[in-house]
Amino acid sequence: MSESVQTSLCRETIVRRNERNFLISHIGEEVVLMDIHNGQYIGLNAIGSAIWEKLEQPVPVHEVVHALTAEYAVSMQLCERETLLFLEKMMQHQMLIIQ
Protein backbone atom coordinates (compact mmCIF):
# COMPACT_ATOMS: atom_id res chain seq x y z
CA MET A 1 0.00 0.00 0.00
CA SER A 2 1.39 3.36 -1.00
CA GLU A 3 1.42 6.20 1.51
CA SER A 4 1.05 9.80 0.41
CA VAL A 5 3.82 12.09 1.63
CA GLN A 6 3.02 15.76 2.18
CA THR A 7 6.33 17.58 2.20
CA SER A 8 7.69 20.99 1.35
CA LEU A 9 10.96 19.36 0.30
CA CYS A 10 11.63 17.62 -2.97
CA ARG A 11 14.47 15.69 -4.62
CA GLU A 12 16.07 18.88 -5.94
CA THR A 13 15.92 20.84 -2.68
CA ILE A 14 19.39 21.75 -1.46
CA VAL A 15 19.81 21.24 2.26
CA ARG A 16 22.50 21.33 4.91
CA ARG A 17 22.53 20.72 8.61
CA ASN A 18 22.13 23.58 11.06
CA GLU A 19 24.80 23.27 13.73
CA ARG A 20 24.48 26.80 15.15
CA ASN A 21 21.79 26.04 17.72
CA PHE A 22 23.10 22.70 18.95
CA LEU A 23 25.78 21.09 21.04
CA ILE A 24 26.67 17.88 19.22
CA SER A 25 28.15 14.64 20.53
CA HIS A 26 28.98 11.40 18.71
CA ILE A 27 28.33 8.21 20.66
CA GLY A 28 29.32 5.19 18.61
CA GLU A 29 27.34 5.33 15.36
CA GLU A 30 24.79 7.71 16.86
CA VAL A 31 24.66 11.48 17.19
CA VAL A 32 23.10 13.30 20.14
CA LEU A 33 22.23 16.99 19.82
CA MET A 34 21.20 19.40 22.54
CA ASP A 35 19.27 22.52 21.56
CA ILE A 36 21.13 25.36 23.30
CA HIS A 37 17.94 27.45 23.52
CA ASN A 38 15.57 25.00 25.21
CA GLY A 39 17.83 22.20 26.47
CA GLN A 40 15.97 19.57 24.45
CA TYR A 41 18.00 16.50 23.51
CA ILE A 42 17.60 14.86 20.12
CA GLY A 43 19.07 11.42 19.51
CA LEU A 44 19.75 10.19 16.00
CA ASN A 45 20.08 6.47 15.35
CA ALA A 46 22.74 5.11 12.99
CA ILE A 47 20.80 5.94 9.81
CA GLY A 48 19.71 9.36 11.08
CA SER A 49 23.34 10.00 11.99
CA ALA A 50 24.43 8.94 8.50
CA ILE A 51 22.02 11.48 7.03
CA TRP A 52 23.28 14.17 9.46
CA GLU A 53 26.88 13.51 8.37
CA LYS A 54 25.96 13.79 4.68
CA LEU A 55 24.52 17.27 5.30
CA GLU A 56 27.76 18.93 6.42
CA GLN A 57 27.87 20.86 3.13
CA PRO A 58 24.87 21.97 1.02
CA VAL A 59 23.63 18.98 -0.98
CA PRO A 60 20.53 18.16 -3.06
CA VAL A 61 18.20 15.67 -1.39
CA HIS A 62 18.54 13.25 -4.33
CA GLU A 63 22.31 12.97 -3.68
CA VAL A 64 21.67 12.07 -0.05
CA VAL A 65 19.18 9.41 -1.17
CA HIS A 66 21.63 8.03 -3.74
CA ALA A 67 24.39 7.79 -1.12
CA LEU A 68 22.08 6.02 1.33
CA THR A 69 20.93 3.46 -1.25
CA ALA A 70 24.60 2.71 -1.97
CA GLU A 71 25.23 2.10 1.77
CA TYR A 72 22.05 0.32 2.81
CA ALA A 73 19.87 -2.41 1.31
CA VAL A 74 16.86 -0.23 0.53
CA SER A 75 14.93 0.64 -2.61
CA MET A 76 15.30 4.11 -4.09
CA GLN A 77 11.56 4.78 -3.67
CA LEU A 78 11.45 3.79 0.00
CA CYS A 79 14.70 5.59 0.77
CA GLU A 80 13.49 8.80 -0.85
CA ARG A 81 10.17 8.71 1.01
CA GLU A 82 11.77 7.99 4.39
CA THR A 83 14.56 10.52 3.86
CA LEU A 84 12.08 13.27 3.00
CA LEU A 85 10.06 12.45 6.12
CA PHE A 86 13.22 12.54 8.25
CA LEU A 87 14.32 15.85 6.74
CA GLU A 88 10.86 17.29 7.48
CA LYS A 89 11.30 16.30 11.13
CA MET A 90 14.74 17.92 11.09
CA MET A 91 13.11 21.12 9.78
CA GLN A 92 10.57 21.05 12.63
CA HIS A 93 13.47 21.04 15.11
CA GLN A 94 15.42 23.76 13.24
CA MET A 95 18.14 21.20 12.45
CA LEU A 96 18.03 21.87 8.70
CA ILE A 97 18.88 24.85 6.52
CA ILE A 98 17.23 25.08 3.10
CA GLN A 99 19.47 26.70 0.49
C-alpha positions in Angstrom: 0.0 0.0 0.0 1.4 3.4 -1.0 1.4 6.2 1.5 1.1 9.8 0.4 3.8 12.1 1.6 3.0 15.8 2.2 6.3 17.6 2.2 7.7 21.0 1.3 11.0 19.4 0.3 11.6 17.6 -3.0 14.5 15.7 -4.6 16.1 18.9 -5.9 15.9 20.8 -2.7 19.4 21.7 -1.5 19.8 21.2 2.3 22.5 21.3 4.9 22.5 20.7 8.6 22.1 23.6 11.1 24.8 23.3 13.7 24.5 26.8 15.2 21.8 26.0 17.7 23.1 22.7 19.0 25.8 21.1 21.0 26.7 17.9 19.2 28.2 14.6 20.5 29.0 11.4 18.7 28.3 8.2 20.7 29.3 5.2 18.6 27.3 5.3 15.4 24.8 7.7 16.9 24.7 11.5 17.2 23.1 13.3 20.1 22.2 17.0 19.8 21.2 19.4 22.5 19.3 22.5 21.6 21.1 25.4 23.3 17.9 27.4 23.5 15.6 25.0 25.2 17.8 22.2 26.5 16.0 19.6 24.4 18.0 16.5 23.5 17.6 14.9 20.1 19.1 11.4 19.5 19.8 10.2 16.0 20.1 6.5 15.3 22.7 5.1 13.0 20.8 5.9 9.8 19.7 9.4 11.1 23.3 10.0 12.0 24.4 8.9 8.5 22.0 11.5 7.0 23.3 14.2 9.5 26.9 13.5 8.4 26.0 13.8 4.7 24.5 17.3 5.3 27.8 18.9 6.4 27.9 20.9 3.1 24.9 22.0 1.0 23.6 19.0 -1.0 20.5 18.2 -3.1 18.2 15.7 -1.4 18.5 13.3 -4.3 22.3 13.0 -3.7 21.7 12.1 0.0 19.2 9.4 -1.2 21.6 8.0 -3.7 24.4 7.8 -1.1 22.1 6.0 1.3 20.9 3.5 -1.3 24.6 2.7 -2.0 25.2 2.1 1.8 22.0 0.3 2.8 19.9 -2.4 1.3 16.9 -0.2 0.5 14.9 0.6 -2.6 15.3 4.1 -4.1 11.6 4.8 -3.7 11.4 3.8 0.0 14.7 5.6 0.8 13.5 8.8 -0.8 10.2 8.7 1.0 11.8 8.0 4.4 14.6 10.5 3.9 12.1 13.3 3.0 10.1 12.5 6.1 13.2 12.5 8.3 14.3 15.9 6.7 10.9 17.3 7.5 11.3 16.3 11.1 14.7 17.9 11.1 13.1 21.1 9.8 10.6 21.0 12.6 13.5 21.0 15.1 15.4 23.8 13.2 18.1 21.2 12.4 18.0 21.9 8.7 18.9 24.9 6.5 17.2 25.1 3.1 19.5 26.7 0.5 
